[in-house]
Amino acid sequence: MSPGALLLPLGAGFGYACGAIAIKRSLSSGISGSWVNVICNAVMAFSFQWLWLLPGGVISPRLLLAPAVCGFLFFLGQICTFRAIATGDVSVFTPLLGTKVVLVTLFSVFLLGQPLPGSWWGASVLATLGIAMISYTPGGSHRHLAKAVAWSLSAAALFALTDVLVQSWVPRVGYSRFAPVMFGVTGLFSLLHLPALLHGARKQPRSNGAGDVAGTALPWLLGGAVLLAVQALGMYSAIGLYGSAALTNILYGSRCLWGVLLVWLLAPLVPDRPVGGDRSAVMLRRLLGALLLLSAMALVLR
């Protein structure tokens, strides 16, 4: 295995967990999810444009549809992700996004015609148990948790479909041309939020502390946006250059553990408030659920 195929997704997994914590902190400080979507996708779009400098041919107009479709799917996945971040705990949505690896394998079978080994069915069972352990709350309100689970799984499905299509279409277009178009389209779709955001900003009175909110939340938002852009660059470079969406997602699944461990270790910085009993017991259960998800990924790797 090439070192790049190993290190890029592992580093991306850690970067994602750190970026998600920063974004969660900015949201808890008063920044709206729409602003988060616009800023993060803009930073991501710009961060991929340097790939135009790499060797590559001119894209035929008929091939532009492939990266454009992937960019739109990624845009929808980002909306679901930020809704999950705003609704639930970092230690809930980050492990649940790890189910993407199982979905990638299923999409690879049904869309790309790849064979499905028996171990992958076992991985699906382990992933289901992991989701149950992460999602289960023996008391308190379940309304927000259910929403966080739904948004997280929707994001996982959209990102999984994107990864499989990237793997299938990049060889025809070339990665140094595919990725800039894909993430450029994501950034353009994010601009759809701007009219409503600017209209709301004009109507907002200046005396409501908006400046204080921006001053508190903006560093977290920008830091999180940069981290998410860097991890996306690592993740999709691994898929585009080494051609295995399933393997890349297995390694990228390390974010499941990081999402729980970082929340546990950085509790004063992370606005996670698990419901349903003692915090330590809830976090331990989520950690065990994350380990089950990682076990599912290990089975897929066999």
TORKE-132204 format. One line per field, with one value per residue: residue in three letters; z, y, x of N, C-alpha, C in turn. Coordinates in steps of 0.02 Angstrom, whole numbers. Example, Ala and Ser with C-alpha at 12.3 -4.5 7.8 and 13.67 -1.06 7.14 Angstrom:
BEGIN
doza	(ALA SER)
nw	(390 354)
nv	(-284 -112)
nu	(660 642)
caw	(390 357)
cav	(-225 -53)
cau	(615 684)
cw	(390 394)
cv	(-165 2)
cu	(660 645)
***
This chain:
BEGIN
doza	(MET SER PRO GLY ALA LEU LEU LEU PRO LEU GLY ALA GLY PHE GLY TYR ALA CYS GLY ALA ILE ALA ILE LYS ARG SER LEU SER SER GLY ILE SER GLY SER TRP VAL ASN VAL ILE CYS ASN ALA VAL MET ALA PHE SER PHE GLN TRP LEU TRP LEU LEU PRO GLY GLY VAL ILE SER PRO ARG LEU LEU LEU ALA PRO ALA VAL CYS GLY PHE LEU PHE PHE LEU GLY GLN ILE CYS THR PHE ARG ALA ILE ALA THR GLY ASP VAL SER VAL PHE THR PRO LEU LEU GLY THR LYS VAL VAL LEU VAL THR LEU PHE SER VAL PHE LEU LEU GLY GLN PRO LEU PRO GLY SER TRP TRP GLY ALA SER VAL LEU ALA THR LEU GLY ILE ALA MET ILE SER TYR THR PRO GLY GLY SER HIS ARG HIS LEU ALA LYS ALA VAL ALA TRP SER LEU SER ALA ALA ALA LEU PHE ALA LEU THR ASP VAL LEU VAL GLN SER TRP VAL PRO ARG VAL GLY TYR SER ARG PHE ALA PRO VAL MET PHE GLY VAL THR GLY LEU PHE SER LEU LEU HIS LEU PRO ALA LEU LEU HIS GLY ALA ARG LYS GLN PRO ARG SER ASN GLY ALA GLY ASP VAL ALA GLY THR ALA LEU PRO TRP LEU LEU GLY GLY ALA VAL LEU LEU ALA VAL GLN ALA LEU GLY MET TYR SER ALA ILE GLY LEU TYR GLY SER ALA ALA LEU THR ASN ILE LEU TYR GLY SER ARG CYS LEU TRP GLY VAL LEU LEU VAL TRP LEU LEU ALA PRO LEU VAL PRO ASP ARG PRO VAL GLY GLY ASP ARG SER ALA VAL MET LEU ARG ARG LEU LEU GLY ALA LEU LEU LEU LEU SER ALA MET ALA LEU VAL LEU ARG)
nw	(0 -42 46 42 15 136 236 198 210 347 411 367 435 570 555 518 635 723 653 655 791 807 721 785 902 851 805 925 978 913 773 619 539 401 368 409 316 195 216 246 130 35 71 51 -86 -142 -97 -176 -301 -340 -400 -535 -581 -594 -707 -843 -957 -1065 -1016 -1092 -1136 -1121 -1021 -907 -834 -747 -634 -591 -548 -440 -361 -328 -254 -148 -93 -46 49 138 189 263 353 428 484 565 652 714 779 858 971 956 983 941 803 731 746 685 554 513 465 333 269 257 177 63 18 -13 -114 -205 -245 -303 -395 -461 -488 -413 -326 -175 -31 97 225 228 251 385 433 412 507 627 613 622 756 818 784 853 987 997 974 1069 1207 1374 1438 1463 1336 1172 1053 989 976 889 774 751 724 607 517 515 461 336 281 278 181 65 50 34 -89 -169 -158 -221 -351 -383 -383 -492 -599 -604 -672 -807 -823 -755 -608 -571 -640 -616 -475 -445 -520 -464 -325 -345 -399 -286 -202 -277 -272 -137 -129 -146 -23 11 -26 66 187 183 175 298 381 355 408 541 700 756 888 953 994 892 842 947 947 821 841 937 881 751 741 776 675 556 581 590 460 380 426 386 249 221 263 173 55 76 88 -36 -125 -95 -140 -275 -324 -288 -305 -231 -156 -53 30 66 141 247 318 340 427 554 612 686 813 854 860 974 1075 1075 1115 1243 1302 1285 1353 1418 1310 1216 1171 1213 1279 1338 1352 1461 1579 1675 1620 1595 1582 1470 1373 1374 1324 1196 1150 1146 1048 940 929 885 759 700 703 609 496 491 459 329 269 264)
nv	(-60 110 242 367 332 282 380 500 483 449 562 652 607 640 778 810 782 878 995 986 1005 1137 1202 1169 1242 1373 1380 1367 1487 1577 1595 1570 1418 1429 1530 1463 1359 1431 1496 1389 1308 1399 1421 1291 1275 1369 1314 1204 1251 1271 1156 1167 1208 1096 968 928 893 989 1002 919 991 905 821 895 882 773 805 914 859 783 888 952 850 841 968 956 857 929 1022 936 890 1006 1036 925 947 1066 1020 906 817 823 700 616 639 630 494 430 474 393 280 292 218 87 111 156 37 -36 44 33 -98 -102 3 5 -125 -208 -355 -421 -463 -592 -549 -417 -412 -449 -336 -241 -277 -255 -118 -73 -108 -25 101 95 94 218 303 274 332 327 409 574 703 649 709 802 718 619 695 732 607 572 676 653 523 545 634 548 454 535 581 458 413 515 489 363 394 487 403 325 415 501 443 464 601 657 693 818 907 870 886 1029 1081 1011 1053 1188 1201 1161 1271 1373 1336 1357 1492 1520 1538 1667 1787 1782 1784 1908 1993 1968 2015 2152 2188 2167 2238 2349 2352 2232 2152 2085 2107 2065 1930 1892 1920 1827 1703 1700 1670 1533 1483 1512 1442 1311 1300 1303 1186 1088 1107 1068 934 883 899 808 689 674 681 563 469 508 495 367 281 199 203 132 79 199 260 173 194 330 324 331 448 424 374 482 585 556 540 664 752 703 728 864 930 1058 1148 1105 1114 1003 917 782 690 590 521 492 587 525 391 396 443 338 234 284 283 146 112 180 104 -16 23 49 -80 -138 -74 -126 -259 -243 -208 -326)
nu	(42 28 112 47 -86 -121 -88 -152 -299 -303 -249 -345 -458 -429 -418 -548 -623 -570 -603 -744 -771 -730 -822 -942 -923 -926 -1058 -1127 -1096 -1175 -1173 -1257 -1316 -1323 -1229 -1115 -1115 -1094 -969 -880 -890 -848 -713 -669 -692 -602 -482 -459 -432 -302 -260 -276 -155 -79 -17 -125 -258 -370 -538 -670 -826 -937 -897 -902 -1017 -1006 -912 -988 -1111 -1063 -1016 -1137 -1202 -1112 -1130 -1264 -1238 -1157 -1249 -1333 -1237 -1200 -1322 -1335 -1226 -1268 -1381 -1352 -1237 -1058 -1001 -1099 -1139 -1018 -966 -1078 -1072 -973 -1033 -1034 -936 -985 -1094 -1029 -970 -1085 -1143 -1041 -1055 -1186 -1187 -1064 -1042 -958 -901 -979 -907 -929 -891 -925 -1061 -1064 -999 -1096 -1191 -1119 -1100 -1231 -1262 -1170 -1221 -1341 -1297 -1234 -1340 -1437 -1531 -1569 -1661 -1734 -1750 -1783 -1799 -1709 -1599 -1645 -1662 -1528 -1471 -1541 -1504 -1366 -1353 -1411 -1318 -1207 -1249 -1261 -1128 -1064 -1116 -1064 -926 -912 -952 -853 -740 -774 -784 -672 -556 -591 -593 -485 -396 -341 -418 -548 -575 -561 -671 -778 -779 -785 -913 -986 -957 -1020 -1157 -1175 -1185 -1317 -1372 -1339 -1421 -1533 -1462 -1393 -1502 -1562 -1460 -1462 -1584 -1565 -1550 -1420 -1391 -1401 -1298 -1233 -1107 -1025 -1056 -1006 -871 -837 -872 -817 -673 -674 -757 -685 -567 -619 -671 -555 -491 -585 -578 -446 -448 -541 -470 -366 -440 -513 -409 -344 -441 -453 -321 -276 -381 -474 -617 -681 -575 -511 -613 -625 -505 -520 -623 -571 -605 -718 -679 -595 -689 -764 -665 -597 -698 -718 -593 -576 -677 -710 -702 -791 -958 -1042 -1178 -1223 -1375 -1479 -1433 -1279 -1139 -1014 -1050 -1133 -1042 -951 -1029 -1051 -922 -896 -988 -930 -813 -867 -911 -788 -738 -822 -776 -648 -676 -723 -607 -535)
caw	(0 -45 107 32 21 208 278 179 243 420 430 354 489 629 538 518 704 751 620 678 857 798 693 838 947 818 804 993 992 882 700 590 499 331 363 414 251 145 231 240 61 -2 86 19 -159 -159 -80 -229 -367 -358 -439 -605 -598 -608 -777 -859 -1021 -1065 -1006 -1141 -1104 -1104 -960 -850 -796 -695 -572 -569 -509 -376 -321 -301 -201 -91 -65 -5 107 185 223 313 404 472 523 618 700 752 817 905 1000 914 996 908 730 700 736 639 487 496 428 261 240 238 120 5 -7 -44 -177 -251 -271 -345 -449 -499 -502 -377 -285 -104 11 154 284 227 284 456 447 415 572 678 605 648 828 838 778 908 1050 996 971 1124 1266 1418 1472 1437 1272 1115 992 956 959 829 717 738 692 539 476 508 414 270 258 262 118 10 41 7 -160 -201 -161 -271 -417 -394 -402 -559 -652 -606 -725 -872 -825 -727 -542 -567 -672 -586 -408 -444 -544 -415 -266 -368 -403 -217 -179 -312 -244 -70 -136 -143 44 24 -24 130 241 180 192 370 413 349 452 610 733 775 961 981 1010 836 837 997 924 766 868 974 840 688 741 775 610 506 595 569 386 353 441 343 180 217 267 109 6 89 75 -107 -159 -87 -185 -344 -345 -275 -338 -191 -110 5 73 93 192 306 355 359 482 618 642 735 879 871 877 1043 1120 1082 1157 1312 1327 1280 1375 1430 1248 1171 1200 1211 1341 1328 1394 1474 1629 1689 1560 1584 1558 1402 1330 1369 1278 1128 1131 1127 983 890 919 843 691 675 690 546 444 487 422 259 244 256)
cav	(0 172 283 419 303 270 439 552 476 450 632 685 588 681 847 818 785 943 1046 982 1035 1209 1224 1164 1298 1434 1377 1380 1558 1618 1596 1528 1363 1452 1563 1410 1325 1475 1508 1326 1287 1447 1404 1227 1286 1402 1273 1154 1281 1268 1096 1185 1218 1032 946 900 917 1030 961 923 1015 850 789 940 862 726 840 958 817 768 949 963 801 861 1026 930 824 980 1049 887 888 1064 1028 876 981 1114 986 854 819 801 629 578 641 609 421 408 486 337 229 303 166 30 134 157 -31 -56 81 5 -161 -92 52 -10 -197 -243 -410 -407 -519 -608 -510 -351 -418 -444 -267 -204 -292 -219 -46 -61 -109 36 157 89 113 290 339 257 375 297 458 641 717 615 744 828 662 587 739 727 543 575 720 621 467 574 659 490 425 580 580 393 414 559 455 310 427 515 347 301 466 536 420 491 674 676 721 888 945 851 913 1102 1093 984 1095 1253 1196 1162 1340 1412 1320 1386 1563 1525 1561 1736 1839 1781 1803 1980 2026 1964 2058 2222 2199 2154 2299 2347 2352 2166 2114 2044 2115 2021 1861 1880 1921 1765 1644 1701 1631 1461 1467 1513 1385 1250 1299 1284 1115 1048 1111 1028 863 865 894 744 634 665 666 491 433 523 474 296 245 152 239 90 77 266 274 132 230 394 310 345 507 400 374 549 626 542 552 736 782 682 759 937 946 1130 1185 1076 1122 940 904 720 680 521 490 519 603 475 330 408 447 270 196 308 259 75 112 200 47 -64 49 38 -152 -149 -50 -174 -317 -226 -205 -394)
cau	(0 66 106 -3 -153 -132 -82 -200 -364 -296 -244 -409 -503 -414 -435 -621 -647 -551 -643 -813 -774 -726 -885 -992 -912 -950 -1131 -1151 -1084 -1226 -1169 -1309 -1293 -1315 -1164 -1064 -1113 -1065 -898 -842 -887 -807 -643 -655 -689 -539 -424 -449 -420 -231 -248 -273 -85 -47 -26 -190 -285 -430 -598 -723 -888 -983 -873 -911 -1075 -987 -893 -1042 -1157 -1030 -1015 -1204 -1213 -1071 -1165 -1319 -1209 -1134 -1308 -1352 -1185 -1204 -1384 -1319 -1183 -1308 -1434 -1329 -1171 -1003 -990 -1152 -1141 -955 -966 -1130 -1047 -929 -1071 -1023 -893 -1027 -1134 -985 -963 -1148 -1149 -992 -1084 -1245 -1175 -1003 -1040 -906 -928 -989 -884 -972 -872 -957 -1126 -1049 -983 -1159 -1222 -1081 -1114 -1298 -1257 -1135 -1268 -1390 -1265 -1222 -1403 -1482 -1532 -1619 -1702 -1729 -1782 -1753 -1816 -1650 -1555 -1672 -1645 -1456 -1459 -1568 -1461 -1300 -1357 -1423 -1253 -1165 -1272 -1243 -1055 -1045 -1132 -1015 -860 -914 -953 -786 -697 -793 -779 -608 -511 -610 -584 -420 -410 -322 -471 -611 -585 -577 -739 -825 -786 -808 -986 -1010 -955 -1070 -1222 -1179 -1203 -1390 -1391 -1318 -1474 -1570 -1417 -1381 -1565 -1570 -1410 -1483 -1642 -1546 -1527 -1349 -1384 -1418 -1238 -1210 -1034 -994 -1064 -958 -804 -826 -881 -782 -611 -691 -785 -632 -524 -653 -676 -489 -480 -628 -552 -385 -465 -573 -416 -333 -486 -528 -346 -332 -486 -438 -254 -263 -436 -513 -661 -694 -516 -501 -663 -609 -454 -550 -668 -540 -638 -767 -647 -573 -747 -783 -608 -582 -751 -706 -532 -581 -745 -724 -706 -841 -1024 -1080 -1213 -1260 -1433 -1494 -1391 -1213 -1101 -962 -1081 -1156 -984 -922 -1072 -1038 -855 -902 -1021 -880 -769 -903 -909 -720 -732 -856 -730 -592 -701 -726 -538 -506)
cw	(0 21 101 40 94 247 261 214 319 446 420 409 552 616 540 589 736 719 644 747 851 770 745 886 916 817 873 1013 955 807 671 547 426 321 366 347 198 155 220 167 17 8 51 -57 -179 -148 -134 -296 -388 -400 -514 -628 -614 -681 -786 -923 -1011 -1059 -1062 -1106 -1083 -1040 -899 -806 -737 -631 -547 -526 -440 -331 -290 -245 -138 -55 -21 57 160 223 279 370 453 512 580 672 745 799 872 931 950 921 968 833 698 694 685 567 465 461 353 230 218 178 57 -25 -42 -111 -229 -284 -322 -403 -492 -515 -468 -335 -211 -63 71 215 286 256 360 476 453 482 628 674 633 724 854 836 836 974 1053 1004 1032 1182 1313 1455 1440 1370 1215 1050 954 935 896 767 699 703 619 493 463 457 343 240 237 194 59 -3 13 -68 -199 -210 -216 -342 -434 -417 -474 -614 -658 -661 -795 -879 -804 -662 -539 -602 -640 -521 -407 -468 -492 -355 -284 -374 -333 -190 -212 -285 -174 -73 -137 -75 52 23 42 188 242 196 267 407 410 396 526 643 758 849 993 996 955 828 886 976 870 793 904 928 778 689 739 706 557 517 575 494 355 366 397 270 172 219 203 54 13 70 1 -149 -154 -135 -258 -369 -338 -292 -298 -140 -46 54 105 149 254 349 381 417 550 651 692 805 899 892 949 1091 1130 1123 1230 1341 1330 1302 1388 1366 1204 1204 1192 1279 1333 1377 1408 1522 1637 1625 1545 1556 1486 1354 1322 1320 1206 1104 1109 1059 927 876 877 770 661 661 624 488 435 449 348 228 231 185)
cv	(62 211 337 393 290 335 493 542 475 522 670 669 630 754 860 825 852 999 1045 1013 1111 1237 1222 1223 1364 1437 1393 1452 1604 1624 1549 1472 1382 1488 1512 1375 1367 1482 1444 1304 1335 1433 1340 1235 1318 1357 1220 1185 1279 1206 1110 1194 1153 1012 914 931 962 984 972 946 959 813 832 919 817 761 887 920 801 830 964 914 818 921 1003 895 873 1010 1001 884 945 1064 978 907 1028 1080 941 865 796 726 585 578 619 533 398 421 430 281 237 247 105 49 137 88 -54 -21 54 -59 -145 -44 34 -84 -235 -299 -391 -467 -530 -567 -442 -353 -416 -373 -225 -215 -254 -144 -29 -60 -46 96 155 112 188 328 329 306 351 346 525 647 683 653 767 771 629 629 733 662 544 617 686 565 491 600 601 460 469 580 513 389 458 524 402 340 459 460 324 351 500 510 448 565 693 713 796 934 932 888 988 1117 1070 1032 1167 1255 1196 1234 1383 1399 1351 1459 1574 1549 1636 1787 1840 1803 1878 2019 2026 2008 2131 2238 2194 2219 2293 2341 2284 2123 2071 2048 2071 1949 1845 1877 1856 1704 1641 1663 1556 1440 1463 1455 1319 1244 1277 1210 1070 1049 1066 954 840 856 827 685 621 658 592 450 444 496 398 252 195 190 199 91 146 280 232 168 298 385 319 406 486 403 444 593 617 561 626 772 765 720 835 961 1020 1170 1164 1080 1060 931 841 714 605 488 525 529 549 411 338 408 379 228 218 286 186 69 131 143 -7 -42 38 -37 -170 -129 -99 -237 -303 -226 -274 -418)
cu	(44 58 53 -74 -171 -136 -134 -268 -359 -290 -309 -459 -492 -432 -509 -647 -631 -593 -715 -821 -773 -792 -940 -985 -937 -1026 -1159 -1141 -1131 -1223 -1222 -1278 -1283 -1249 -1108 -1058 -1078 -989 -857 -836 -847 -733 -623 -648 -623 -478 -410 -429 -347 -215 -248 -200 -48 -59 -95 -218 -345 -491 -647 -788 -935 -961 -882 -969 -1056 -963 -947 -1093 -1126 -1027 -1083 -1220 -1174 -1102 -1223 -1294 -1185 -1193 -1330 -1301 -1192 -1269 -1372 -1276 -1223 -1357 -1407 -1259 -1119 -992 -1045 -1142 -1075 -950 -1018 -1109 -1000 -966 -1062 -982 -934 -1070 -1093 -978 -1027 -1158 -1100 -1018 -1139 -1233 -1116 -997 -985 -936 -932 -966 -930 -955 -905 -1028 -1117 -1033 -1046 -1194 -1187 -1095 -1183 -1298 -1222 -1180 -1317 -1359 -1252 -1287 -1447 -1474 -1586 -1663 -1695 -1764 -1744 -1762 -1754 -1602 -1579 -1656 -1572 -1439 -1482 -1524 -1393 -1302 -1372 -1357 -1208 -1184 -1252 -1168 -1032 -1058 -1082 -948 -859 -915 -886 -738 -710 -776 -711 -562 -528 -594 -513 -431 -395 -372 -539 -624 -598 -648 -789 -834 -802 -883 -1017 -1011 -1007 -1140 -1230 -1199 -1279 -1414 -1381 -1375 -1512 -1526 -1405 -1444 -1576 -1521 -1431 -1541 -1623 -1522 -1456 -1339 -1395 -1358 -1212 -1135 -998 -998 -1012 -887 -787 -825 -836 -715 -623 -716 -730 -583 -554 -658 -610 -475 -522 -604 -491 -401 -500 -521 -380 -377 -496 -465 -330 -376 -466 -372 -243 -323 -475 -554 -673 -636 -504 -550 -653 -558 -480 -597 -637 -570 -692 -739 -626 -632 -769 -726 -594 -635 -739 -646 -537 -649 -757 -732 -764 -910 -1068 -1113 -1254 -1318 -1440 -1446 -1324 -1173 -1050 -992 -1104 -1096 -951 -963 -1059 -969 -858 -938 -973 -832 -802 -903 -839 -708 -766 -810 -671 -613 -704 -657 -509 -513)
***
